[in-house]
Amino acid sequence: MKIVIMGGSGLIGSKAAANLRQRGHEVIAASPKSGVNTITGEGLKETISGAQVVIDLTNSPSFEDRAVLEFFETSGRNILAAEAAADVGHHVALSIVGTDRTTDNGYFRAKVAQEKLIKASGIPYTIIRATQFMEFLSGIADASMNGDKVRLPPGMFQPIAADDVAHVVADTALAAPRNGIIEIAGPERAPFNEIVARYLKAVGDKREVVRDPEARYWGGRVEELSLVPLGVARLGHIGFDEWLRRSRAAA
């Protein structure tokens, strides 16, 4: 089976590509570096031609509200138009748990817009909403600095390892389209500030994490259950301690 991964050189894309190749499939890892640009449309038609599945893992280079919305709308339209012309049988896209529950977050609003385009396209699809990746905990701490402290809301958090995300993406690509949304999350749930504090302590980072109900997450207000699945979700197998062990071994 020919599978095209848009954003195939990124964190999840590179892992999903390796997974699918190990299962014997032809995988094209497309990115601007390989001559495929989802904004200009360069290389899209040629790359998608003959593909049975397209996985959209593209991400905006800017998180500014207007820029990120324009990226996902333009990129999404171009990818879906190329898929329609090539009669692609399954569109798989990676989104975020809680996108429709954190409406003052510009990035989340842009992901909702992307999801709407997919649903309206007429192409069989599956949208995978994932919780935040464990690999981004350091960046979250950096972005949450206020003075000399890391300020985070106490809402529940359930981060997932990138390896688990990539495995689900590969499994989903090989399964029948759901024409709906599936949600995935890590195996452990705890307050946001506690998980980040645990991570910083584990890596020897002395910064203090403060529980602050008024703290924002990438500009958006977070309620208790804003960032975790509300219903049935597929849980990853890699717990926080195991992920830390693997991360240290790979360093």
ZIWOJO-V832197 format. One record per residue. RES is the residue in three letters. PHI is phi in whole degrees, 0 to 359 (* if undefined). PSI is psi as a letter, one per 40 degrees, with the letter a starting at -180 (NA if undefined). NEAR is the number of other ideal C-beta (glycine too) atoms within 8 Angstrom. Layout:
RES/PHI/PSI/NEAR + RES/PHI/PSI/NEAR
This chain:
MET/*/h/7 + LYS/269/h/10 + ILE/235/h/15 + VAL/255/h/14 + ILE/249/h/15 + MET/281/h/16 + GLY/82/f/13 + GLY/286/e/18 + SER/261/e/9 + GLY/278/a/10 + LEU/303/d/8 + ILE/281/d/13 + GLY/300/d/16 + SER/294/d/11 + LYS/289/d/12 + ALA/294/d/16 + ALA/298/d/12 + ALA/297/d/8 + ASN/300/d/11 + LEU/290/d/13 + ARG/295/d/9 + GLN/297/d/6 + ARG/271/e/8 + GLY/94/e/4 + HIS/262/i/10 + GLU/278/h/6 + VAL/239/h/11 + ILE/254/h/11 + ALA/268/g/11 + ALA/265/i/12 + SER/196/i/12 + PRO/305/d/6 + LYS/295/d/5 + SER/265/e/10 + GLY/92/e/7 + VAL/243/h/12 + ASN/238/h/10 + THR/284/e/11 + ILE/275/d/8 + THR/276/e/4 + GLY/89/e/10 + GLU/302/h/7 + GLY/78/e/11 + LEU/295/d/13 + LYS/301/d/10 + GLU/294/d/6 + THR/289/d/11 + ILE/280/d/15 + SER/307/h/7 + GLY/85/e/5 + ALA/279/i/14 + GLN/270/d/8 + VAL/225/h/15 + VAL/236/h/15 + ILE/250/h/16 + ASP/259/h/13 + LEU/241/e/14 + THR/296/i/11 + ASN/216/i/6 + SER/288/h/11 + PRO/287/e/4 + SER/235/i/7 + PHE/259/e/8 + GLU/296/h/7 + ASP/310/d/8 + ARG/292/d/7 + ALA/295/d/10 + VAL/290/d/14 + LEU/295/d/12 + GLU/298/d/8 + PHE/298/d/14 + PHE/292/d/14 + GLU/288/d/12 + THR/291/d/10 + SER/300/d/13 + GLY/299/d/13 + ARG/298/d/9 + ASN/294/d/12 + ILE/296/d/16 + LEU/294/d/13 + ALA/295/d/8 + ALA/294/d/12 + GLU/294/d/14 + ALA/299/d/11 + ALA/294/d/8 + ALA/266/e/11 + ASP/57/f/5 + VAL/293/h/13 + GLY/267/e/7 + HIS/202/h/14 + HIS/253/h/17 + VAL/246/h/15 + ALA/228/i/13 + LEU/261/h/11 + SER/233/a/12 + ILE/230/h/10 + VAL/300/h/13 + GLY/90/e/11 + THR/303/d/13 + ASP/270/e/6 + ARG/242/e/8 + THR/229/g/13 + THR/286/e/8 + ASP/268/e/6 + ASN/261/h/11 + GLY/300/d/12 + TYR/294/d/10 + PHE/296/d/14 + ARG/299/d/12 + ALA/294/d/15 + LYS/292/d/12 + VAL/297/d/10 + ALA/297/d/12 + GLN/298/d/13 + GLU/299/d/13 + LYS/297/d/8 + LEU/298/d/12 + ILE/297/d/14 + LYS/296/d/7 + ALA/272/e/6 + SER/286/d/11 + GLY/85/e/4 + ILE/271/h/11 + PRO/305/h/7 + TYR/215/i/14 + THR/220/h/15 + ILE/257/h/12 + ILE/256/h/16 + ARG/263/h/13 + ALA/248/i/15 + THR/285/i/14 + GLN/298/i/12 + PHE/279/i/11 + MET/301/d/13 + GLU/297/e/8 + PHE/260/e/9 + LEU/299/d/12 + SER/297/d/8 + GLY/295/d/7 + ILE/296/d/11 + ALA/299/d/15 + ASP/298/d/7 + ALA/287/e/7 + SER/260/e/12 + MET/291/h/11 + ASN/222/h/7 + GLY/71/b/4 + ASP/255/e/5 + LYS/234/i/10 + VAL/266/h/14 + ARG/255/h/10 + LEU/224/i/15 + PRO/288/i/14 + PRO/272/e/10 + GLY/302/i/12 + MET/289/i/11 + PHE/221/i/14 + GLN/214/g/13 + PRO/295/i/13 + ILE/235/i/16 + ALA/286/i/14 + ALA/301/d/12 + ASP/298/d/9 + ASP/293/d/13 + VAL/299/d/17 + ALA/299/d/12 + HIS/295/d/9 + VAL/294/d/14 + VAL/301/d/15 + ALA/295/d/12 + ASP/302/d/8 + THR/294/d/11 + ALA/298/d/13 + LEU/269/e/10 + ALA/266/i/8 + ALA/291/i/4 + PRO/301/h/10 + ARG/274/d/9 + ASN/50/f/6 + GLY/188/a/6 + ILE/246/h/10 + ILE/242/i/13 + GLU/241/i/13 + ILE/229/i/16 + ALA/206/i/16 + GLY/288/i/16 + PRO/282/e/8 + GLU/238/h/8 + ARG/239/h/8 + ALA/201/i/9 + PRO/304/i/10 + PHE/310/d/14 + ASN/296/d/13 + GLU/290/d/8 + ILE/293/d/14 + VAL/293/d/16 + ALA/297/d/10 + ARG/297/d/10 + TYR/295/d/14 + LEU/299/d/13 + LYS/297/d/8 + ALA/295/d/7 + VAL/262/e/8 + GLY/79/f/5 + ASP/272/h/8 + LYS/277/e/5 + ARG/298/i/10 + GLU/272/h/7 + VAL/260/h/13 + VAL/249/h/9 + ARG/283/h/9 + ASP/226/h/10 + PRO/301/d/6 + GLU/268/e/5 + ALA/294/i/11 + ARG/257/i/9 + TYR/246/h/15 + TRP/50/f/8 + GLY/89/e/7 + GLY/254/i/12 + ARG/285/h/8 + VAL/245/h/12 + GLU/270/a/7 + GLU/302/d/6 + LEU/243/f/9 + SER/296/d/12 + LEU/248/e/15 + VAL/234/i/13 + PRO/298/i/11 + LEU/266/d/4 + GLY/237/a/5 + VAL/290/h/4 + ALA/222/i/10 + ARG/276/h/8 + LEU/262/i/8 + GLY/291/i/13 + HIS/262/e/6 + ILE/266/h/13 + GLY/283/i/9 + PHE/300/d/12 + ASP/295/d/6 + GLU/293/d/8 + TRP/297/d/11 + LEU/299/d/11 + ARG/299/d/8 + ARG/295/d/11 + SER/297/d/9 + ARG/293/d/7 + ALA/295/d/6 + ALA/277/e/5 + ALA/288/NA/4
